[in-house]
Each structure stands twice: as C-alpha cells, then as structure tokens.
Amino acid sequence: MLTLHHLEKSRSHRVLWMLEELGVEYELKHYTRNPETMRADPALKKVHPLGKSPVITVDDRVLYESGAILEYLVEEHGEGRFRPQGTEAELRHRALMHFAEATVMPSLLVRLVFDRVRSAPLPFFVKPIARKIADQVDATFTQPEIDQNLDFLESLLTDDYFVGDELTAADVQLSYPVEAALHRGRVSTSAHPNLRAWMKRVEARPAYARAIELGGPTMP
C-alpha cells in the first residue's frame, strides 16, 4: 500500500497532485505545522529521521525528496505518460526536474529567512541593522537570482507546458517554486506572462484542484 505523509502548506502538494493525475490508489496521512515555528509535526520523524515532507511509504520502503518520489511514481504507474523518452525533450525534462530544487528554491528560501529576520521580535537598536542586512542580501543576491530564474523559465514556455503540449513530471516539480516566486518574488504582475498563463493552466487541471481539496493550499 502506498501512503503519502502530507504536510500542510508544503512541497508535498506536488506528490499529491501527481498521485491524482496518475489515478493511483493511495492513503493520505495529514500532518500540521507548528504555528509559531512553522516546523513540521514531530510525528513525521517516526516516518523518516529528518521529519520532513514529502515522504511516501510503499509497504516497508520509505521514499523521500520530491523529485525522486515523482520519478518513482511516473516509472511505476505512468504507463508512458508524464515523462518524454528518447528525445531532446527527455534531456530538458531531466534538467528541469533538478533545476526546480537545486536552482530555483534556494533564493526563495533565503528570501523567506530574511523576511522573518525583518519581522522578528528584536531589540529596537538591533532592528535597523537586521533590516539593512536583509535589504542588502535582497538587492545583491536574492532578487537578481529570482528574476534571472523566472526569466529563464519564461523563455522555455513556447508550448503549453515546459516540455511540449502535454503535462510532465517536470511541470509538477516546478509548480511549487514557480508559484512561490510569483507570489513572494516581488515581481511585477505584468511580467512573465507565459509563466502566469502556465500557472493558470496548471491550476485549472482537475487533478490539481482535487489535490488542493484533499491537502489544502500550497503556500503558508
């Protein structure tokens, strides 16, 4: 039996969405976040020592990391769908599966950390210094990285999806960082029209909507 250990408002949504696209039979176990620290329920550590999500269990096996889980699900249950094979598209697909977490997510996580620094309950004489450091990191690293990554992804969207006219696991993998970047990236709402149109197509998919209904919203 396949079980998804789903943490609310997390990257776990991608796995839930993929399961719905595949029509796989699975069990869904919900976990909440600590409202103060936003850390995952400690019960997740009983599933995997890191206590993070997404994690799936298949009988007595434990699989972790979004990209690895998506690849496993498509290989086991895709029946040739959601993964191009034997073409240039396969190479793009493989690169984008890694690009989502290795390149796009780090700058978004840095942004999240420094946004929390800005709002942290610090002594009044420390706050201006902390904010100045956060602003400097944003100006010299975070924002340029976010802009560059979004511009690159925008340039790839010459079709409905990132690897042609059909949804692939790469679209699923990219959905979380792209949504986070468009919502938190401090980019103009008129910028990146291809990405915004792609996001609307993604959100309109019945399987995506079912994943939201079952697992809740993707963003904190």
N, C-alpha and C positions, 0 to 999 in steps of 0.2 A: 504494500500500500504506500502511495506517495503522499507525504504530508508537507505542506508549506507552513513554516513557522513565520507568521507575518507580523511585523512590527508596524504599528500605525505611523502614517506620515513618513514613509521611508522609501528607499530604493527597492524594497520588497514588492512594491506595486508592479514593477516590471515583470517579475516572475508570475504574479497572479494574473496579469494581463496575458502573458504568453500561454499559461495553462488554459485560459478561457479561449484563446484563439485556436489552440490545439484540440480543444474538446476532451481533455484528459480527465479521467476520474481522479479526484484528489480530496484530501481532508485539509481544512483550513483551521489553523490554530492562531488565535489573536493574542498579541502582546501589546502592552501600552508603554508609554514613556513617562518618566518622572517629570511632572510639570515644571519643576524648578530647574533641574539639571538637563532635561531633555534626553537623558540617558535611557537606554532600553531596560525593560523589566529584567531584574537579575535572573528570573526563571529561564531566560534564554541561554544562560551559561550551562544549564543542565543538558541543553541540546548540543552546544558547541562551546569550547572553553573561552572563546573571545566574547561570547554573549552578544553577538551582532546579528543583524538580519540583512539580506535574506539567507535563510538556511532551509534546505529541504532534506527530509529523511525518506529514503526508499528502502523499506524493510529495515535492515540493520545498518544501512550505509548512510553517512552524513555528507551532504554536498553543500559547499559554501562558495561565495563570490558570485555576483550577478552574472557576469559573462560566462563563467564555467557552467553555471546552472542552466542558462539559456541554451548554450551549445549542447549540453546533455539532453535537454528536453526535445530540441529540434532533431537531434540524431536519433533519439529513441522513439519519438512519436510524430515527427514531422511528415513522414512518408514523402520526402522530396520537397516539401514546402518550407518556406521561410529561410532558405539558405541556397544561394546560387552555387553551382558546381561546375568546375572545369572551364571557367572563363575569366576574363579580366574582372568581371563583376565579383567573382569569388575572392579575388585579392583585395578589392575595395571593401567587401563585406568583412573580411578578416581584420583589416586595418581599423575599420570603424568600430568593431567590437571592442578593440583595445583602446582606441582613441577616446572613447566616452569617459572611461575612468582614469586612464593614465595622463590625459592632457586636459580635458575639459573640466573635470571635477576639482582638481587641486586649487585652482584660482577661486572657484566658488566656495570652497571650504575656508580658504584664507579670508575671503570677504565675510563669511559668516562669523569667523572667530573675531575679527576686528570690529564687526558691528556689535558684537557682545561686549567687547572692550569698551566701546563708546557708551554703552548703556549700563555698564557695571557700577555697583554702588561703591565708588572710590572716594577717598578724602578729597575735599574741594580743591586743594592745592595740587593734587595729582591729576585730576580730570583733564585740565587743559593740555598737559603733557601727553597723556594717553591718547587724547583725541588727535593731537598733532601727529603723533607717530602713526596712528591708524590712517589719517588722511594722506600721509606721505607714502605709506605702503600701497594705498589705493591708487594714488596718482602715478607711482613709478612702476608698479608691478601688476596689481590686481586688475584694474580697469583695462590697461593695454592688453593683458592676456585674454580677458573675457571678450573684448572687442575683436581681437585677432581670431580667436576660435569661432566666434559667431560668423565673422566674415568668411572664413574658410568653409564652414558648413553651408552657408548661404550659397556659395559658389558651386557646391556639389549638387544642389537641388535643381537639376534640369528636368527631372521627371517627377511623378507624384511622390515617390519615396526615394530614399538615399541610394538604393541600388536598383533603380528601374521603376517600373509601374506597379510592382507588387510589394506588399509589406514583407520585410525580412526581420530576422532577429536583431540586425543592426539598428533598425528603426526603434525597436523595443528598447534596446540597450541605450540608445541616445535620448530617449524620451525624457528621462528624469533630468539629466544635466541641461538639456535644451530648455525645458520648462523652467528650471531653476534660474537659468541665465536670463531668460526673457522676463521673469518676474522680479529677480533680485539684481540683475546685472546693470541696472541704471543705464539702460539703452533707450534711445528714442522709440516711441511706439510706431513711428513711421519707418523705422529701419528694419532691415531683414524681412521683407515681405514674403519671400519664399519660405523661410522658416516658420513664419506665423501662419501661412496657408497650410504648410505641412502639419503644424500642431493642431489646427482645426480639423484636418482630415483624420488625424490620429484620434482625437477626442470624439469624433463622430462614429468611430467604429463600435459596433455593438459589444464586442468583447472587452474593449477598453471601458465602456460605460458599465458593464457588469462588474469589472474589477473594482471600479470606484464604488459601486453599490455594495459590494461584498467587503471591501477592505478599507473604505473611507478615502478621504482626499490624500493627494500625494505630498503636499507641502505642509510644513508646520505652520 
